[in-house]
């Protein structure tokens, strides 16, 4: 796709300084810019690169003052970083704007889909599925019976959506996501063997949820596993049966959440955090990476460690953790002196 500086300035409501007809076909970092690429300057640490970049167009703040000659056309905006992000969204929207049904694919006669949908090749859509307008379903996707998918949702290749799952509007499911697989429910019998406990619930994904590649969200034993509006999940996260995650919570990769744990709103959870089951995590909680959560957490707490405890206490304790060999050595020497004086 080609865009001129004039077109880009129109999208961003920016002012052009240089050639309005110069064209770009790709994006680049400012230090790696080449002819025909578009870049941006937001961080002052990278300002030196604007004088050597080969990028054809550079988005800058209106306050930027050049100290010497430039070989790039400028588009001046209020906030270069936000404008570049807006441009990325626009670029993705254009790039992903596919429409139509590719063959081969299977769509049940009882399924319904709205206007302007895209259904990629080798997709399976089961009975009584309801798909909204402008939904994009990329190839090799499985959608089980009675699934509901809201308007403007994007489902990337290789996603598996089990029966009864409900997905809201404006969601993004990246490749390899699995929604609605059986929860990990087994009961020991008198022989010491484990019998499967049927998982009869479903998964509900509310509006504006993003789910990273290879993340799995299990169906509930009874009721629903629920991901509330605006939640953002990274890659390779495991969310067990009957978990509920509050709105606008963000969770980084490789986190595992055991069954029936409830996480509040606006939480920020680092990578590789482990949650025990049946916990209640408050609102606005921040948890550092690799923490282990084994108890209920109140609102607004900041945690670190495994098992986790208060973040500031953990930092103070860590000073002593690092010095333990020295501390032990000093204690042994003191003991020897005390023994020698007795």
C-alpha positions as CSV (number, residue, x, y, z in Angstrom):
1,X,0.0,0.0,0.0
2,X,1.2,3.5,-0.9
3,X,0.5,6.6,1.1
4,X,1.6,10.2,0.3
5,X,2.6,12.7,2.9
6,X,-0.6,14.6,2.0
7,X,-2.8,11.6,2.8
8,X,-1.0,10.9,6.0
9,X,-1.2,14.5,7.2
10,X,-5.0,14.3,6.4
11,X,-5.4,11.2,8.6
12,X,-3.4,12.7,11.5
13,X,-4.6,16.4,11.1
14,X,-0.9,17.3,10.8
15,X,1.1,20.0,9.0
16,X,3.6,19.1,6.2
17,X,7.1,20.5,6.1
18,X,8.7,19.3,2.9
19,X,7.4,17.4,-0.2
20,X,3.6,16.7,0.1
21,X,3.7,14.2,-2.7
22,X,6.5,11.9,-1.4
23,X,5.3,8.3,-1.1
24,X,5.9,5.6,1.5
25,X,5.1,1.9,1.4
26,X,6.5,0.7,4.8
27,X,7.2,1.6,8.4
28,X,10.6,1.8,10.1
29,X,12.5,2.8,13.2
30,X,14.0,6.2,12.8
31,X,17.6,4.8,13.1
32,X,16.8,2.2,10.4
33,X,14.8,4.4,8.0
34,X,15.2,3.8,4.3
35,X,13.8,5.5,1.2
36,X,10.1,4.9,1.0
37,X,9.6,4.3,4.7
38,X,7.7,6.3,7.3
39,X,9.0,6.8,10.9
40,X,8.4,9.0,13.9
41,X,10.4,10.9,16.5
42,X,8.9,11.1,20.0
43,X,11.7,10.3,22.4
44,X,14.4,13.0,22.6
45,X,17.1,10.3,23.0
46,X,16.6,9.5,19.3
47,X,16.6,13.1,18.1
48,X,20.1,12.8,16.6
49,X,18.9,10.1,14.1
50,X,16.5,12.6,12.4
51,X,19.5,14.3,10.7
52,X,20.8,11.0,9.3
53,X,17.6,9.0,8.7
54,X,16.9,7.9,5.2
55,X,13.1,7.7,5.9
56,X,11.0,9.6,3.4
57,X,8.6,10.9,6.0
58,X,9.0,11.5,9.7
59,X,6.2,12.4,12.2
60,X,7.4,14.9,14.8
61,X,5.9,17.0,17.5
62,X,4.9,20.6,16.5
63,X,7.5,21.8,19.1
64,X,10.4,20.1,17.3
65,X,13.1,22.6,16.2
66,X,15.6,21.3,13.6
67,X,19.3,22.3,14.4
68,X,20.5,21.5,10.9
69,X,19.2,20.5,7.5
70,X,16.9,17.5,7.1
71,X,16.6,15.0,4.3
72,X,13.1,13.8,5.4
73,X,9.7,15.3,4.9
74,X,8.1,16.2,8.3
75,X,4.5,15.9,9.4
76,X,4.1,18.0,12.5
77,X,1.4,16.9,15.0
78,X,0.5,17.6,18.7
79,X,1.8,14.2,19.9
80,X,4.0,12.2,17.6
81,X,3.7,8.9,19.6
82,X,-0.1,9.0,19.7
83,X,-0.3,10.0,16.1
84,X,2.0,7.1,15.0
85,X,-0.1,4.7,17.0
86,X,-3.2,6.1,15.3
87,X,-1.6,5.5,12.0
88,X,-0.7,1.9,12.9
89,X,-4.4,1.3,13.8
90,X,-5.4,2.8,10.4
91,X,-2.8,0.7,8.6
92,X,-4.0,-2.5,10.3
93,X,-7.6,-1.7,9.6
94,X,-6.9,-1.3,5.9
95,X,-4.6,-4.4,5.8
96,X,-7.1,-6.6,7.6
97,X,-10.2,-5.4,5.7
98,X,-11.0,-8.7,4.0
99,X,-14.5,-9.5,3.0
100,X,-16.1,-12.7,1.7
101,X,-16.2,-16.5,2.3
102,X,-13.3,-18.5,1.0
103,X,-13.4,-22.1,0.0
104,X,-13.1,-24.8,1.2
105,X,-14.9,-24.0,4.4
106,X,-17.9,-25.5,6.2
107,X,-20.8,-23.3,7.5
108,X,-23.8,-25.1,9.1
109,X,-27.1,-24.3,7.5
110,X,-28.4,-23.1,10.9
111,X,-25.6,-20.6,11.4
112,X,-26.2,-16.9,10.8
113,X,-23.7,-14.2,9.9
114,X,-23.9,-10.5,9.4
115,X,-22.8,-8.0,6.7
116,X,-19.2,-7.6,5.5
117,X,-17.8,-10.7,7.2
118,X,-14.7,-12.5,6.2
119,X,-14.5,-16.3,6.7
120,X,-11.1,-17.8,5.7
121,X,-10.5,-21.1,4.0
122,X,-10.7,-24.4,6.1
123,X,-12.9,-22.7,8.7
124,X,-15.6,-24.8,10.4
125,X,-18.7,-23.1,11.8
126,X,-21.1,-25.3,13.7
127,X,-24.9,-25.3,14.3
128,X,-26.8,-22.3,15.5
129,X,-23.7,-20.0,15.5
130,X,-24.4,-16.3,15.4
131,X,-21.8,-14.0,13.9
132,X,-22.2,-10.2,13.8
133,X,-21.3,-7.6,11.2
134,X,-17.7,-6.9,10.1
135,X,-16.3,-10.0,11.8
136,X,-13.0,-11.3,10.4
137,X,-12.4,-15.1,10.9
138,X,-9.0,-16.2,9.5
139,X,-8.3,-19.6,8.0
140,X,-8.2,-22.9,9.9
141,X,-10.5,-21.7,12.7
142,X,-13.0,-24.0,14.5
143,X,-16.2,-22.5,15.9
144,X,-18.4,-25.0,17.8
145,X,-22.2,-25.1,18.1
146,X,-24.2,-22.3,19.6
147,X,-21.3,-19.8,19.7
148,X,-22.1,-16.1,19.6
149,X,-19.6,-13.6,18.2
150,X,-20.3,-9.8,18.3
151,X,-19.7,-7.1,15.7
152,X,-16.2,-6.0,14.6
153,X,-14.4,-8.9,16.3
154,X,-11.2,-10.4,14.7
155,X,-10.3,-14.0,15.1
156,X,-6.9,-15.0,13.7
157,X,-5.9,-18.3,12.1
158,X,-5.9,-21.5,14.1
159,X,-8.2,-20.4,16.9
160,X,-10.5,-23.0,18.5
161,X,-13.8,-21.8,20.0
162,X,-15.7,-24.6,21.7
163,X,-19.5,-24.7,21.9
164,X,-21.6,-22.3,23.9
165,X,-18.9,-19.6,24.0
166,X,-20.0,-16.0,23.9
167,X,-17.7,-13.3,22.5
168,X,-18.5,-9.6,22.5
169,X,-17.9,-6.8,20.1
170,X,-14.5,-5.4,19.0
171,X,-12.5,-8.3,20.4
172,X,-9.2,-9.6,19.1
173,X,-8.3,-13.3,19.4
174,X,-4.8,-14.1,18.2
175,X,-3.7,-17.3,16.6
176,X,-3.9,-20.5,18.7
177,X,-6.3,-19.1,21.3
178,X,-8.5,-21.9,22.7
179,X,-11.8,-20.8,24.4
180,X,-14.1,-23.2,26.2
181,X,-12.0,-26.4,26.5
182,X,-12.9,-28.5,29.5
183,X,-11.8,-27.3,32.9
184,X,-9.4,-29.4,34.9
185,X,-12.0,-31.3,36.9
186,X,-11.3,-34.8,38.3
187,X,-12.5,-36.7,41.4
188,X,-10.6,-39.6,43.0
189,X,-12.6,-42.8,43.4
190,X,-12.2,-45.7,45.9
191,X,-9.5,-47.3,43.7
192,X,-7.3,-44.2,43.7
193,X,-8.2,-43.5,40.1
194,X,-9.5,-40.2,38.9
195,X,-13.0,-39.8,37.3
196,X,-13.8,-36.9,35.0
197,X,-16.2,-34.2,36.4
198,X,-18.3,-33.0,33.5
199,X,-17.7,-29.4,32.6
200,X,-21.1,-28.1,31.6
201,X,-20.7,-24.3,31.7
202,X,-19.3,-21.9,29.1
203,X,-16.9,-19.0,28.5
204,X,-18.1,-15.4,28.2
205,X,-15.8,-12.8,26.7
206,X,-17.2,-9.2,27.0
207,X,-16.5,-6.3,24.6
208,X,-13.1,-4.9,23.7
209,X,-11.1,-7.8,25.0
210,X,-7.7,-8.7,23.4
211,X,-6.4,-12.3,23.9
212,X,-2.8,-13.2,23.0
213,X,-1.6,-16.1,21.0
214,X,-1.8,-19.6,22.5
215,X,-3.8,-18.4,25.5
216,X,-6.4,-20.9,26.9
217,X,-9.6,-20.1,28.8
218,X,-11.5,-23.1,30.1
219,X,-15.2,-23.5,30.3
220,X,-16.9,-23.4,33.7
221,X,-17.9,-26.6,35.6
222,X,-21.2,-24.8,36.1
223,X,-22.1,-21.2,35.1
224,X,-19.5,-19.2,33.2
225,X,-15.8,-18.4,33.1
226,X,-16.0,-14.6,32.5
227,X,-13.5,-12.1,31.0
228,X,-14.9,-8.6,31.5
229,X,-14.9,-5.6,29.2
230,X,-11.5,-4.2,28.2
231,X,-9.3,-7.0,29.6
232,X,-6.0,-7.4,27.8
233,X,-4.3,-10.8,28.0
234,X,-0.8,-11.6,26.7
235,X,0.4,-14.8,25.0
236,X,0.4,-18.2,26.7
237,X,-1.8,-17.5,29.7
238,X,-3.9,-20.3,31.3
239,X,-7.2,-19.3,32.8
240,X,-9.0,-22.2,34.5
241,X,-12.7,-23.0,35.0
242,X,-15.0,-20.5,36.7
243,X,-12.4,-17.7,36.9
244,X,-13.6,-14.2,36.6
245,X,-11.3,-11.3,35.5
246,X,-12.6,-7.7,36.1
247,X,-12.8,-5.0,33.5
248,X,-9.6,-3.3,32.2
249,X,-7.2,-5.7,33.9
250,X,-4.0,-6.4,32.1
251,X,-2.1,-9.7,32.4
252,X,1.3,-10.5,31.0
253,X,2.5,-13.8,29.5
254,X,2.7,-17.3,31.1
255,X,0.5,-16.4,34.0
256,X,-1.6,-19.2,35.4
257,X,-4.9,-18.7,37.2
258,X,-6.4,-21.7,39.0
259,X,-10.1,-22.5,39.2
260,X,-12.8,-20.1,40.7
261,X,-10.3,-17.3,41.4
262,X,-11.9,-13.8,41.0
263,X,-9.6,-11.0,39.9
264,X,-10.8,-7.4,40.3
265,X,-10.9,-4.4,38.0
266,X,-7.9,-2.4,36.7
267,X,-5.3,-4.8,38.0
268,X,-1.8,-5.1,36.4
269,X,-0.3,-8.5,36.6
270,X,3.3,-9.3,35.5
271,X,4.5,-12.4,33.6
272,X,4.7,-15.9,35.1
273,X,2.5,-15.1,38.1
274,X,0.8,-18.1,39.6
275,X,-2.6,-17.9,41.4
276,X,-4.0,-20.6,43.6
277,X,-7.7,-21.4,43.3
278,X,-10.8,-19.9,45.0
279,X,-9.0,-16.6,45.7
280,X,-10.5,-13.1,45.7
281,X,-8.1,-10.4,44.3
282,X,-9.2,-6.8,44.8
283,X,-9.3,-3.9,42.4
284,X,-6.3,-1.9,41.3
285,X,-3.9,-4.6,42.5
286,X,-0.3,-4.7,41.0
287,X,1.6,-7.9,41.0
288,X,5.3,-8.1,40.0
289,X,6.5,-10.9,37.7
290,X,7.1,-14.4,39.0
291,X,5.0,-13.9,42.1
292,X,3.0,-16.7,43.7
293,X,-0.4,-15.7,45.0
294,X,-1.9,-18.1,47.6
295,X,-4.2,-15.8,49.6
296,X,-6.9,-13.2,49.1
297,X,-5.6,-9.7,48.2
298,X,-7.2,-6.4,49.2
299,X,-7.7,-3.4,46.9
300,X,-4.7,-1.3,45.8
301,X,-2.0,-3.7,47.1
302,X,1.4,-4.0,45.3
303,X,3.0,-7.5,45.6
304,X,6.2,-9.3,44.9
305,X,7.7,-12.7,45.7
306,X,6.7,-16.3,46.0
307,X,4.8,-16.6,48.2
308,X,4.1,-12.9,47.6
309,X,4.1,-10.2,50.2
310,X,4.1,-6.4,50.2
311,X,6.3,-5.0,47.5
312,X,8.1,-2.4,49.6
313,X,8.7,-5.0,52.3
314,X,10.0,-7.4,49.7
315,X,12.5,-4.8,48.4
316,X,13.8,-4.2,51.9
317,X,14.1,-7.9,52.6
318,X,15.9,-8.4,49.3
319,X,18.8,-6.3,50.5
320,X,19.3,-8.9,53.3
321,X,18.7,-11.8,51.0
322,X,21.7,-10.7,48.9
323,X,23.9,-10.3,52.0
324,X,23.0,-13.6,53.7
325,X,26.4,-15.3,53.1
326,X,28.2,-12.2,54.6
327,X,25.7,-12.0,57.5
328,X,26.1,-15.7,58.3
329,X,29.8,-15.4,58.2
330,X,29.7,-12.4,60.7
331,X,27.4,-14.4,63.0
332,X,29.8,-17.4,63.0
333,X,32.7,-15.1,63.8
334,X,30.8,-13.4,66.6
335,X,29.8,-16.8,68.1
336,X,33.5,-17.8,68.1
337,X,34.4,-14.6,69.9
338,X,31.7,-15.1,72.5
339,X,32.7,-18.8,73.0
340,X,36.3,-17.8,73.3
341,X,35.5,-15.2,76.0
342,X,33.5,-17.8,78.1
